[in-house]
Amino acid sequence: MEDKDEFLCGVVEGFYGRPWSMEQRKVLFHWMQRWGLNTYLYGPKDDLKHRLLWREVYSAEEEAQLRTLVQEAESRGQRFVYALSPGQDIVFSSSCDLTLLKRKLRQVAELGCQAFALLFDDIDHSLSQADSEAFSSFAHAQVSVANEIFRFLGEPSVFLFCPTEYCGSLCSPSVAKSPYLLTVGEDLLPGISVIWTGSKVISRELSVDSLAEVQSVLQRPPLVWDNLHANDYDSRRVFLGPFKGRPPRLRAHIQGLLLNPNCEFEANYVPLHTLGTWHREAAASHKGGDVLYCLTLPPD
């Protein structure tokens, strides 16, 4: 759990919609342990205190639930990553907002969590008047806050940063020439990992060449937030098929891969089972080729 060089492979609960229940998460950790996965990121968009009400601390009851969740994950050999999304209304230059951000993450750390993520996805590229006077760019503002929080938390072995330009289609004018990404790569402290979803928000395939390019720009291997099975954008669809389109040799160019799956928990048995198979194949071979997926059905 403390290995700084461990390849992170697991699940991100990061979809829009009703978050999973505590019981469903316990089942998830059991599955993950069985299939050789090692990381769970908590970041459901509709948890108000994760995103819209990020400044508010958890109540005593919420604290108890979160502590139980952290302990349950660790008992199954899973690294628990707590994510916070302050980007919609944070004033980056505000000492008050920075104090509230630290207070919130300190509370979570005191519950036993040792890994964290700051998410700045799905927000406008705009700065307040105060921030425009304090920072030279949007990227500088985000990086400044991320670096300070990373140091405040004692430079944890796992600290993730989700940029606003988190995939190729969002980069302007391109991945290689994006002033935003180049600033992130240059100024973000080297102990902080950067989240990336691929060429698109939902990338049907991930190529070695595209990820090598991102690695060069960011000056570190990215961590893939994989939306292959995400269905929060269309509740009429459920993706039941296997994890595919990611050659095992990608591992040489990424720090980890976390699958953001279907909102419907039970629909994720095959996707997560085959993610575990991919993880083992990638670890064993570091070579290209297809993965053979051998499935066992859940008990009745």
C-alpha positions in Angstrom: 0.0 0.0 0.0 2.9 2.4 0.6 4.9 1.4 -2.6 5.5 4.6 -4.4 6.3 2.8 -7.6 3.3 0.5 -7.6 1.2 0.5 -10.8 -2.2 1.7 -9.7 -5.0 -0.3 -11.2 -8.6 -0.3 -10.1 -11.8 1.6 -10.0 -12.8 5.3 -9.8 -16.3 6.0 -8.6 -16.5 9.3 -10.5 -19.7 9.3 -12.4 -22.6 11.7 -12.4 -25.7 10.2 -10.8 -26.6 8.4 -7.6 -23.4 7.2 -5.8 -23.1 3.5 -4.9 -24.2 2.4 -1.5 -21.9 1.3 1.3 -22.9 -2.3 0.8 -22.2 -2.1 -3.0 -18.7 -0.7 -2.2 -18.0 -3.5 0.1 -18.8 -6.0 -2.6 -16.7 -4.0 -5.0 -13.6 -4.2 -2.7 -14.2 -8.0 -2.5 -14.2 -8.3 -6.3 -11.1 -6.1 -6.6 -9.2 -8.2 -4.1 -10.2 -11.4 -5.9 -9.1 -10.0 -9.3 -5.8 -8.5 -8.3 -6.8 -4.8 -8.4 -5.3 -2.4 -5.9 -6.8 1.1 -6.0 -10.2 2.7 -5.4 -10.8 6.5 -6.0 -13.8 8.0 -4.2 -15.2 10.9 -6.3 -18.9 10.6 -7.1 -20.0 13.8 -8.7 -23.3 13.9 -6.9 -21.8 13.7 -3.5 -22.4 17.4 -2.6 -19.5 17.6 -0.3 -17.2 16.2 -2.9 -18.0 19.0 -5.5 -20.7 21.6 -5.0 -20.3 22.0 -1.3 -16.6 21.1 -1.1 -15.9 23.7 1.6 -18.2 21.9 4.1 -16.7 19.4 6.4 -18.3 16.0 7.0 -20.8 15.6 9.9 -20.0 13.1 12.6 -22.3 10.5 10.9 -20.6 11.1 7.6 -17.2 10.8 9.2 -18.1 7.4 10.6 -19.2 6.2 7.2 -16.1 7.4 5.5 -13.8 6.0 8.1 -15.6 2.6 7.7 -15.2 2.8 3.9 -11.4 3.6 4.2 -11.0 0.7 6.6 -13.0 -1.7 4.5 -10.9 -0.8 1.4 -7.6 -1.3 3.3 -8.8 -4.6 4.7 -9.2 -5.9 1.2 -5.7 -4.6 0.1 -7.1 -1.6 -1.7 -5.5 1.9 -1.6 -8.3 4.4 -0.9 -7.9 7.7 -2.8 -10.1 10.6 -1.7 -10.9 13.1 -4.4 -12.1 16.6 -4.0 -13.5 18.9 -6.8 -13.2 22.5 -5.8 -12.9 23.9 -9.3 -16.3 25.3 -10.0 -16.0 28.2 -7.6 -12.7 28.2 -5.8 -10.8 31.5 -5.7 -7.3 30.3 -6.1 -5.7 33.4 -4.6 -8.0 33.4 -1.6 -6.3 32.5 1.7 -9.8 31.7 3.1 -10.5 29.1 0.4 -7.1 27.6 0.7 -7.6 27.3 4.5 -11.0 25.6 3.9 -9.5 23.2 1.4 -6.8 22.2 3.9 -9.4 21.8 6.6 -11.5 19.5 4.5 -8.5 17.3 3.5 -7.1 17.3 7.0 -10.4 15.9 8.2 -10.3 13.1 5.7 -6.6 12.4 6.5 -7.5 12.0 10.2 -10.0 9.3 9.2 -7.1 7.2 7.9 -6.9 8.2 4.3 -3.4 8.5 2.9 -4.0 9.2 -0.8 -5.7 12.2 -2.4 -6.8 13.8 -5.7 -7.6 17.3 -6.7 -10.0 17.4 -9.7 -10.4 20.4 -12.0 -12.3 18.7 -14.7 -15.5 19.9 -16.4 -15.1 23.6 -15.4 -14.7 26.9 -17.3 -11.2 28.2 -18.3 -11.9 31.4 -16.4 -10.3 33.3 -13.5 -11.9 35.7 -11.1 -10.6 39.3 -11.1 -8.5 38.6 -8.0 -7.0 35.5 -9.5 -6.2 37.3 -12.8 -4.1 39.7 -10.8 -2.4 37.0 -8.8 -1.6 34.4 -11.5 -0.3 34.6 -15.1 -2.7 31.9 -16.3 -5.4 29.4 -15.4 -2.9 26.6 -15.3 -0.5 28.6 -12.9 -3.4 29.1 -10.5 -4.3 25.4 -10.4 -0.7 24.3 -10.1 0.0 26.7 -7.3 -2.9 25.3 -5.2 -2.1 21.7 -6.0 1.6 22.1 -5.1 0.7 23.8 -1.8 -1.9 21.1 -0.9 0.6 18.4 -1.8 3.2 19.9 0.6 0.5 20.5 3.3 -0.4 16.8 3.3 3.2 15.8 3.7 3.8 14.8 0.0 1.8 11.6 0.1 3.0 8.7 -2.1 -0.2 9.0 -4.2 -1.5 12.5 -5.0 -3.4 12.9 -8.3 -4.2 16.1 -10.2 -7.0 16.1 -12.9 -6.4 19.0 -15.3 -9.1 20.9 -17.1 -7.6 19.8 -20.4 -7.8 16.1 -19.5 -8.0 14.6 -22.9 -6.6 15.3 -26.4 -9.9 16.8 -27.8 -9.9 19.4 -25.0 -6.4 20.6 -25.6 -5.8 23.9 -27.5 -4.4 24.0 -30.0 -3.1 20.4 -29.6 -1.6 18.1 -26.9 2.0 19.0 -27.8 1.4 22.8 -28.1 -1.1 23.4 -25.3 0.2 26.2 -23.1 -2.0 24.8 -20.3 -0.5 21.3 -20.4 3.0 22.6 -20.9 2.6 24.7 -17.8 1.3 21.8 -15.8 4.2 19.6 -17.0 6.8 22.3 -16.1 5.5 23.6 -12.8 3.6 20.8 -11.1 5.7 19.1 -8.5 7.2 15.8 -9.7 5.6 13.8 -7.0 2.1 14.7 -8.3 0.5 12.4 -10.9 -1.7 13.8 -13.7 -5.0 12.2 -14.8 -5.7 11.7 -18.5 -8.6 10.0 -20.3 -7.0 9.5 -23.7 -7.6 11.2 -27.1 -11.3 11.8 -26.1 -13.4 12.0 -22.9 -14.4 8.4 -23.8 -11.6 6.8 -25.7 -12.5 3.6 -27.5 -8.8 2.8 -27.9 -5.6 4.0 -26.2 -2.4 4.0 -28.2 1.2 3.8 -27.1 2.1 6.7 -29.4 -0.6 9.1 -28.0 0.3 8.3 -24.4 4.0 8.7 -25.0 3.3 12.1 -26.4 1.3 13.0 -23.3 4.1 11.6 -21.1 6.6 13.9 -22.8 4.4 17.0 -22.4 3.6 16.4 -18.8 7.2 15.3 -18.0 5.8 12.2 -16.2 3.6 9.2 -17.1 -0.1 10.0 -16.8 -2.6 8.1 -14.8 -5.5 7.0 -17.1 -9.0 7.7 -15.9 -10.7 5.3 -18.2 -14.3 6.1 -19.3 -14.6 3.1 -21.6 -17.7 1.7 -19.7 -19.0 5.0 -18.4 -22.7 5.5 -19.1 -23.7 8.5 -17.0 -24.1 10.5 -20.2 -26.9 8.2 -21.5 -28.9 6.3 -18.8 -30.6 4.2 -21.6 -27.3 2.3 -22.3 -25.4 -0.1 -20.1 -22.0 -1.5 -21.2 -21.6 -5.1 -20.2 -18.7 -6.1 -22.4 -15.0 -6.8 -21.5 -12.3 -4.3 -20.9 -10.5 -4.0 -24.3 -8.7 -1.7 -26.7 -5.8 -1.1 -24.4 -2.7 -3.1 -25.3 -0.7 -4.3 -22.2 2.4 -2.5 -23.4 0.6 0.8 -22.5 1.9 0.1 -19.0 5.3 1.4 -19.9 3.9 4.9 -20.5 1.3 5.3 -17.7 1.4 5.3 -13.9 -1.8 3.5 -13.6 -5.3 2.9 -14.9 -8.6 3.4 -13.1 -11.9 2.4 -14.7 -14.9 4.7 -14.3 -17.6 2.1 -15.0 -21.4 1.9 -15.4 -23.5 3.7 -12.8 -25.4 0.5 -12.3 -23.1 -1.4 -9.9 -24.1 -4.9 -10.9 -23.4 -4.3 -14.5 -19.7 -4.0 -13.8 -18.8 -7.6 -13.0 -17.4 -8.4 -16.5 -15.7 -5.1 -17.0 -13.9 -5.2 -13.7 -13.1 -9.0 -13.9 -11.5 -8.4 -17.3 -9.7 -5.3 -16.1 -8.0 -7.6 -13.5 -7.0 -9.9 -16.4 -5.6 -7.0 -18.3 -3.6 -5.9 -15.2 -2.1 -9.3 -14.8 -1.2 -9.6 -18.5 0.4 -6.1 -18.5 2.4 -6.9 -15.4 3.6 -10.3 -16.7 4.5 -9.5 -20.3 5.0 -5.8 -21.0 4.4 -6.9 -24.6 1.7 -6.2 -27.2 -1.1 -8.6 -28.2 -4.6 -9.5 -27.2 -5.6 -10.5 -23.8 -7.5 -13.8 -23.4 -10.4 -13.2 -21.0 -11.5 -16.1 -18.9 -14.6 -15.4 -16.9 -16.4 -17.1 -14.1 -20.0 -16.2 -13.5 -21.1 -14.8 -10.1 -22.9 -17.3 -7.8 -26.7 -17.4 -7.9 
